[in-house]
Amino acid sequence: MRRTKAVAAVLATVVLAAGCGGAAESDTGGVSTESLMMGTPVIPQSLIPTSDPTVTQTMSIQYGETLLNYAEQPAGDSQINDPEKNSPGLAEKFERTPEGIVYTLRDNESSAGNKLDADDVIFTYERMVATKDPIGTFVMTVSGMDMANPVTKIDDKTVRLNGSNTPMGLLAAIFPYMMVLDKELVEKNATAEDKWATDFTRTNSASFGPYDIKNFRPGEQMVLQANEKYWEGAPAFKTVTLLATATQQVTQLVKAGTVQWASSVPNSSYAELKDDPNLHSTVSVTNVQNVLQLNETNVPALKDPNVRKAISKAIDRDKLASLVYNGVAKPAKGPVSSATPGLTNVKSDNYDFDLKAAQDLMAKSEFKDGFQLEIATSKQSIKRIDPATLAVSLREMLSPLKIEVSVREVANHAEFQAALSNRQYGAYLSSEGAAIADIAYGMSTYHVTTTTQNYTKHGSPELDAAIAAASKAPVGAERDALSAKAVELFNEQMYSVPLVDESDAYVANKGICGFGTYPYMAVSAGKLKPCA
């Protein structure tokens, strides 16, 4: 109740300010050229990644800037750019060397007026190591960086990220969270007890991006002020307010014009808003899948690959995408999202709905008379829909196989996660989405028997070896071929049952332009502008 009242107070302030006038408007849609109000499901409690790193990452792209950026994608793109498809950021160019990747920095200033130089880059990466930043150190490790000596200064405008010349080496320079910090500003706010200024960066930005944080109310809103010295030029909107909008508020706020841009719109709200003639709307692919996980340790029937394949073929994924997800999803075609480059080269009929074939597979097993299966869910295990509704749909679809499904809704997500770690559930629903749009990386995250994200410990030594070989290969034809082999091995066994590839829905006032595809769940306000 307390949070609801706080958000209501913020909304009242926003509406009052909107009615005060004084801002110039474009000819289309009544969009103010001075300010932009963006709705987002969650505003983090802190800018330091703790309980929800995805939210923190989504926020960091608003005010931060990395050495490289992912190449912009037009709206409607069906595949996600990998790090090799990049565009300049704070670095004008880069060069691979045996010792690491060398980056040449551009002329740029932070909002505080400090000029970008090599010392800022060195400080940023050394600080991540020193503070044990969970996201930063993870990305650096995946990139192959030398954690003991991450960055070498070649001159004031040139740095080398040491040891990063690996298949995923560019990730440390392009991942949205890896923004370069303004060393001078951070150190100015450090203390003897807090030499890395952790308290300051918990609620303040200190980077070289298009915006700077002017006001931050944890859990409620974030107000951004344009960086007039940004290297690409000042962004179109002088101020941007990011507002936490609960599910029931999105439709009302967008229709009223209080919110001009809404990201990660709930599927049910998008279904209501998408045909409004006063709005733009788009659905962007993501690298996230919703999956039915199968624990063969607890359910003997699930040890039989014929049973697992029968379950997969009995599921009408088109129906799930249309009815349960309101069209904001696509049927899964493999163990990683179809938006991942290269997956469309590997096909399997185990993802095709064919009830007769599913029943034939069950007849070949020892479980032709069926068995009992409990599917566990948590509200946070799948966030875009009600996972219990999905579980009930699966119960109906598996009934013709004589599989008696019961649904367990776990109210406490921490309890749910603990049970996964202890392999307590026979089956459960989850979301999978690796940090990189790469088949080998995605499979190494979720389908290697020893990885921490593989809670059911499914797989085989053969699959582990295939994933390892693909992960070591350089980006290109060789890696694609080895990745395809790993996918084929998974599809032959169907260790888990991918259901749908999630999409992300965006809705905006028709006077807002700059739409694109945002596969990493983050649109930069600096790219948006009033339509001409």
C-alpha positions in Angstrom: 0.0 0.0 0.0 2.8 2.4 0.9 4.4 2.0 -2.6 1.1 2.4 -4.3 0.5 5.8 -2.5 4.1 6.9 -3.4 3.6 6.1 -7.1 0.2 7.9 -7.1 1.9 10.9 -5.6 4.5 10.9 -8.4 1.8 10.6 -11.0 -0.1 13.5 -9.6 3.0 15.6 -9.7 3.6 14.6 -13.3 0.1 15.4 -14.5 0.2 18.7 -12.7 3.5 19.6 -14.4 2.1 18.5 -17.7 -0.8 21.0 -17.4 1.5 24.0 -16.6 2.4 24.6 -20.2 5.5 26.4 -21.4 7.0 23.6 -23.4 7.1 23.7 -27.2 5.4 20.9 -29.0 6.0 19.2 -32.4 3.3 19.1 -35.0 2.7 15.4 -34.5 1.1 13.9 -31.5 1.6 16.9 -29.1 5.0 15.7 -28.1 7.0 18.2 -26.0 10.4 19.1 -27.5 11.6 19.8 -23.9 10.7 16.6 -22.1 9.8 12.9 -22.5 8.0 10.7 -20.0 8.9 7.0 -20.3 7.1 4.2 -18.5 9.0 1.1 -17.4 7.8 -1.8 -15.3 10.5 -1.3 -12.6 12.8 1.4 -11.3 15.7 -0.2 -9.4 16.3 0.4 -5.7 19.9 1.1 -6.5 22.1 1.7 -9.5 24.5 -0.9 -8.2 23.4 -4.4 -9.3 22.2 -6.5 -6.5 18.9 -8.4 -6.6 17.9 -7.5 -10.1 20.8 -6.9 -12.5 18.6 -6.8 -15.6 16.8 -3.7 -14.3 20.0 -2.1 -13.5 21.3 -2.9 -16.9 18.2 -1.4 -18.6 18.7 1.8 -16.6 22.5 2.1 -17.3 22.0 2.4 -21.0 20.1 5.7 -20.4 23.0 7.5 -18.8 26.1 5.4 -19.6 28.3 4.9 -22.6 30.4 1.9 -23.5 33.5 1.7 -25.7 31.4 0.1 -28.4 27.7 -0.1 -29.2 25.6 -2.8 -30.8 24.7 -1.8 -34.3 21.3 -0.2 -34.5 18.5 -2.5 -35.8 15.4 -1.3 -37.6 12.1 -2.2 -36.1 11.0 -5.7 -37.1 14.4 -7.3 -37.2 14.0 -11.0 -36.5 17.5 -11.7 -35.3 19.7 -10.2 -32.6 23.1 -8.6 -33.4 26.0 -10.3 -31.8 29.0 -8.3 -30.5 30.7 -8.5 -34.0 27.9 -6.3 -35.4 28.9 -3.1 -33.6 29.2 0.6 -34.1 31.6 3.1 -32.4 30.9 4.3 -28.9 33.4 6.1 -26.7 36.0 4.3 -28.9 36.4 5.5 -32.5 38.0 2.2 -33.6 39.6 -1.0 -32.2 42.2 -3.4 -33.3 42.8 -7.0 -32.2 46.4 -7.9 -31.1 47.9 -11.0 -29.5 47.9 -9.3 -26.1 44.3 -8.0 -26.3 42.1 -5.6 -28.1 43.3 -2.0 -28.5 40.8 0.8 -28.4 41.3 4.4 -29.6 39.2 6.9 -27.6 37.3 9.8 -29.1 37.0 13.3 -27.9 34.1 13.4 -25.4 33.1 15.1 -22.2 31.0 14.0 -19.3 28.1 16.1 -18.0 30.5 17.3 -15.3 32.7 18.7 -17.9 35.6 16.2 -17.6 37.3 15.0 -20.7 37.4 11.3 -21.5 40.9 9.8 -21.4 42.7 6.4 -20.8 42.7 6.9 -17.1 38.9 6.7 -17.0 38.9 3.4 -18.8 41.6 1.9 -16.5 39.7 3.2 -13.4 36.4 1.7 -14.6 37.7 -1.9 -15.0 40.0 -1.9 -12.0 37.1 -0.6 -9.9 34.9 -3.5 -11.1 37.5 -6.0 -9.9 38.2 -4.2 -6.6 34.5 -3.9 -5.7 33.7 -7.4 -6.9 31.0 -6.0 -9.2 28.9 -9.1 -10.0 28.0 -8.2 -13.5 31.3 -6.4 -14.5 33.5 -9.2 -13.3 31.3 -11.8 -14.9 31.5 -10.0 -18.3 35.2 -9.5 -18.0 35.7 -13.2 -17.3 33.6 -14.3 -20.2 35.5 -11.9 -22.4 38.8 -13.5 -21.3 40.2 -10.4 -19.7 43.3 -10.5 -17.5 41.6 -9.9 -14.1 45.0 -9.1 -12.4 45.9 -6.6 -15.1 42.7 -5.7 -17.0 43.8 -2.5 -18.9 47.1 -1.1 -20.2 47.4 2.6 -21.0 49.2 3.0 -24.3 48.7 6.8 -24.4 46.1 9.3 -23.2 43.7 8.3 -26.0 44.6 4.6 -26.4 44.0 1.6 -24.2 44.3 -2.2 -24.4 41.9 -4.5 -22.7 44.4 -7.3 -21.9 43.7 -10.9 -22.7 40.3 -10.0 -24.4 41.2 -11.4 -27.8 38.9 -14.4 -27.5 35.7 -15.4 -29.3 33.7 -13.3 -26.9 36.4 -10.6 -26.4 34.3 -7.7 -27.5 31.7 -8.3 -24.9 33.7 -6.4 -22.3 33.5 -3.3 -24.5 29.9 -3.5 -25.7 27.7 -5.0 -23.0 25.4 -2.2 -21.9 26.4 -2.4 -18.3 30.1 -1.9 -19.0 29.9 1.9 -19.1 33.1 4.0 -18.7 33.1 6.1 -15.5 34.2 9.6 -15.1 37.2 8.9 -12.8 37.5 12.5 -11.6 33.9 12.8 -10.6 33.9 9.5 -8.8 37.1 10.2 -6.9 35.8 13.6 -5.9 32.9 11.8 -4.1 35.0 9.1 -2.5 35.8 9.1 1.3 38.4 7.4 3.4 35.8 4.7 4.3 34.5 4.4 0.8 37.4 4.9 -1.6 35.5 3.7 -4.6 32.5 6.1 -3.9 30.1 3.2 -3.8 27.5 5.3 -1.9 27.7 8.0 -4.5 27.3 5.7 -7.5 24.4 4.0 -5.8 22.2 6.9 -6.7 24.2 9.1 -9.1 25.5 8.6 -12.6 29.1 9.4 -13.4 29.6 8.5 -17.0 30.0 9.9 -20.5 26.5 9.1 -21.9 23.8 11.1 -23.5 22.1 11.9 -20.2 23.0 12.5 -16.6 20.8 11.6 -13.6 19.2 14.8 -12.2 16.9 13.1 -9.7 16.6 9.5 -8.5 13.8 8.2 -6.3 14.6 4.5 -5.8 11.7 2.2 -6.9 9.7 5.2 -8.2 11.3 7.4 -10.9 14.5 8.6 -12.4 14.9 12.1 -14.0 17.6 12.5 -16.7 19.2 15.8 -17.9 20.7 15.9 -21.4 24.5 16.0 -21.7 25.0 18.9 -24.0 28.6 17.9 -24.5 27.8 14.3 -25.7 29.9 13.3 -28.7 27.0 12.6 -31.0 25.4 15.9 -30.0 22.9 16.7 -27.4 19.9 14.3 -27.4 16.6 15.5 -28.7 14.8 15.7 -25.3 16.3 18.0 -22.7 14.8 16.0 -19.8 13.6 12.4 -19.6 11.6 11.0 -16.7 11.5 7.2 -16.3 8.5 6.3 -14.3 7.7 2.9 -12.7 4.3 1.9 -14.0 2.4 -1.0 -12.5 0.6 -3.4 -14.9 -2.8 -1.8 -14.3 -1.5 1.7 -14.9 0.2 1.4 -18.3 -2.9 1.5 -20.5 -4.4 4.4 -18.6 -1.2 6.5 -18.6 -0.4 5.9 -22.3 -3.9 6.6 -23.5 -4.0 9.8 -21.4 -0.7 10.9 -22.9 0.9 11.2 -19.5 3.5 8.6 -20.6 4.7 9.1 -24.2 6.8 5.9 -24.4 6.2 2.6 -22.6 8.7 -0.2 -22.6 8.2 -3.9 -21.7 4.5 -3.4 -21.9 2.6 -6.3 -20.3 1.1 -8.6 -23.0 -2.4 -7.9 -21.9 -2.0 -4.1 -22.1 -0.3 -4.4 -25.5 -3.2 -6.3 -26.9 -5.4 -3.4 -25.9 -3.1 -0.6 -27.1 -1.6 -1.9 -30.3 -4.4 -0.9 -32.7 -4.9 2.6 -31.2 -4.5 5.1 -34.2 -2.8 7.6 -31.9 0.0 5.3 -31.0 3.1 3.6 -32.5 3.6 0.1 -31.4 6.2 -2.6 -32.1 7.2 -6.0 -30.8 10.9 -6.6 -30.5 12.6 -10.0 -30.5 14.6 -11.0 -27.4 17.0 -13.8 -26.5 14.7 -15.1 -23.8 12.8 -18.4 -23.8 10.2 -19.8 -21.5 10.9 -23.4 -20.9 9.3 -26.5 -19.3 12.1 -28.0 -17.3 12.0 -31.8 -16.7 13.7 -33.4 -13.7 14.3 -37.1 -14.6 15.8 -37.7 -11.2 12.4 -37.3 -9.5 10.1 -38.7 -12.3 11.3 -42.0 -13.8 9.2 -41.5 -16.9 11.2 -38.5 -17.9 14.4 -40.6 -18.2 12.9 -42.0 -21.5 13.7 -39.6 -24.4 10.5 -40.9 -26.2 8.5 -39.5 -23.3 10.3 -36.2 -23.4 9.8 -35.9 -27.1 6.2 -36.9 -26.8 5.6 -34.1 -24.3 7.2 -31.6 -26.7 5.2 -32.7 -29.7 1.9 -32.6 -27.7 2.3 -28.9 -27.0 0.7 -26.6 -29.4 3.2 -23.7 -29.3 1.3 -21.6 -31.8 -1.8 -21.7 -29.5 0.3 -20.8 -26.5 1.8 -17.8 -28.3 -1.6 -16.6 -29.5 -3.8 -17.1 -26.5 -1.6 -17.2 -23.4 0.9 -14.6 -24.6 -1.5 -12.4 -26.6 0.6 -12.7 -29.7 3.7 -11.2 -28.0 5.8 -14.4 -28.4 6.8 -16.9 -31.0 6.9 -20.7 -30.9 10.3 -22.0 -29.8 12.2 -23.9 -32.5 15.3 -24.9 -30.5 17.2 -24.8 -27.2 18.0 -21.0 -27.6 15.8 -18.3 -29.0 15.2 -18.3 -32.8 16.4 -14.7 -32.7 19.9 -16.0 -32.1 22.0 -15.9 -35.3 22.5 -19.4 -36.8 19.6 -21.3 -35.0 17.4 -21.2 -38.1 20.0 -23.4 -39.8 19.1 -26.3 -37.5 15.6 -27.7 -37.7 13.8 -30.5 -35.7 10.2 -31.8 -35.9 10.3 -32.3 -32.1 9.0 -28.7 -31.8 6.1 -29.3 -34.2 2.6 -29.9 -32.8 1.6 -33.5 -33.8 -0.6 -35.2 -31.2 -0.7 -38.5 -33.2 3.1 -38.7 -33.3 3.2 -37.8 -29.6 0.8 -40.6 -28.7 2.9 -43.0 -30.9 6.0 -42.1 -29.0 4.3 -42.7 -25.6 3.1 -46.1 -26.9 6.8 -47.0 -27.5 7.7 -46.3 -23.9 6.9 -48.1 -20.6 4.5 -45.3 -19.8 1.8 -45.8 -22.4 -0.8 -45.7 -19.6 0.5 -42.3 -18.5 1.9 -41.0 -15.2 1.6 -38.1 -12.8 3.6 -34.9 -13.2 3.6 -31.9 -11.0 4.6 -28.6 -12.6 5.8 -25.9 -10.2 5.6 -22.2 -10.9 6.5 -18.9 -9.2 5.2 -15.5 -10.2 8.8 -14.4 -10.9 9.8 -17.5 -12.8 8.1 -16.0 -15.9 7.4 -12.3 -15.7 5.5 -11.3 -18.8 2.5 -13.6 -18.2 0.9 -15.5 -15.3 2.9 -18.7 -15.2 0.1 -20.6 -13.5 -2.1 -19.9 -16.6 0.6 -21.3 -18.8 0.9 -24.4 -16.5 -2.9 -25.0 -16.8 -2.7 -24.8 -20.6 0.1 -27.4 -20.5 -2.0 -29.6 -18.3 -4.8 -29.6 -20.9 -2.4 -30.3 -23.8 -0.7 -33.2 -22.0 -4.0 -34.8 -21.0 -4.3 -36.8 -24.3 -1.0 -38.5 -23.4 -2.6 -39.7 -20.1 -0.2 -37.5 -18.2 -2.0 -36.2 -15.1 -0.6 -32.8 -14.5 -1.0 -30.9 -11.2 0.1 -27.3 -10.8 2.0 -26.1 -7.7 2.1 -22.3 -7.3 4.9 -21.3 -5.0 4.2 -17.8 -3.5 7.7 -17.3 -2.2 10.2 -17.0 -5.0 13.2 -17.6 -2.7 11.6 -20.8 -1.6 11.1 -21.7 -5.3 14.7 -21.1 -6.1 15.9 -23.1 -3.1 13.8 -26.0 -4.3 15.3 -25.8 -7.7 18.8 -26.0 -6.3 17.8 -29.1 -4.4 16.1 -30.6 -7.4 12.8 -31.1 -5.6 10.3 -30.5 -8.4 9.5 -33.0 -11.1 9.0 -30.2 -13.6 8.9 -26.4 -13.4 8.5 -23.4 -15.6 11.5 -21.0 -16.1 12.9 -18.3 -18.3 16.3 -18.7 -20.0 18.1 -15.8 -21.7 21.9 -15.7 -21.9 23.7 -12.4 -21.9 25.0 -12.9 -25.5 23.2 -13.7 -28.7 25.4 -16.7 -29.4 24.3 -20.4 -29.6 27.4 -21.8 -28.0 27.4 -19.3 -25.1 23.6 -19.8 -24.5 24.0 -23.5 -24.4 27.0 -23.4 -22.2 24.9 -21.3 -19.7 22.0 -23.7 -19.5 22.8 -27.1 -21.0 26.2 -28.1 -19.7 25.8 -30.7 -16.9 28.0 -28.8 -14.5 26.7 -25.2 -15.0 24.9 -23.6 -12.1 21.9 -22.6 -14.2 21.3 -26.3 -15.2 19.2 -27.1 -12.0 18.1 -30.5 -13.3 21.6 -31.5 -14.3 20.4 -32.8 -17.6 22.7 -33.5 -20.6 25.4 -35.9 -21.4 29.2 -36.0 -21.8 28.8 -35.9 -25.6 26.7 -32.8 -25.4 29.1 -31.2 -22.9 32.0 -31.8 -25.3 30.1 -30.5 -28.3 29.3 -27.2 -26.5 32.8 -26.9 -25.3 34.2 -27.3 -28.8 31.8 -24.7 -30.2 32.6 -22.2 -27.3 36.3 -22.3 -28.1 35.9 -21.8 -31.9 36.3 -18.3 -33.3 33.2 -16.4 -34.4 32.4 -17.4 -38.0 31.6 -20.5 -40.0 33.5 -23.0 -37.8 31.7 -21.8 -34.6 28.4 -21.9 -36.4 28.9 -25.5 -37.6 30.0 -26.7 -34.2 27.1 -24.9 -32.5 24.7 -26.6 -34.9 26.1 -30.0 -33.9 25.4 -29.2 -30.2 21.8 -28.1 -31.0 21.2 -31.3 -33.0 22.4 -33.4 -30.0 20.0 -31.5 -27.7 17.1 -31.9 -30.1 17.7 -35.7 -30.3 17.1 -36.0 -26.6 14.9 -33.0 -25.7 16.3 -32.7 -22.2 14.0 -29.8 -21.5 11.0 -28.5 -23.5 11.4 -24.9 -24.8 7.9 -23.4 -25.2 8.1 -19.9 -26.7 10.6 -17.2 -27.5 9.6 -14.1 -25.6 9.2 -10.8 -27.3 9.2 -7.3 -25.8 6.4 -4.9 -26.6 6.8 -1.1 -26.9 4.1 1.5 -27.3 4.6 5.2 -27.9 2.8 8.4 -28.8 2.6 8.7 -32.6 4.7 11.9 -32.3 7.8 9.9 -31.1 10.2 8.6 -33.7 13.4 6.6 -33.5 11.8 3.2 -33.1 14.1 0.2 -33.5 14.5 -3.4 -32.4 15.8 -3.7 -28.8 16.7 -7.3 -28.2 18.5 -6.7 -25.0 15.4 -5.2 -23.3 16.9 -1.7 -23.3 16.0 1.3 -25.5 18.2 4.3 -25.1 16.2 7.5 -24.6 19.1 9.2 -26.4 17.9 7.6 -29.7 14.3 8.8 -29.5 13.2 12.1 -30.9 10.0 14.0 -31.9 8.9 13.2 -35.4 9.6 15.9 -37.9 
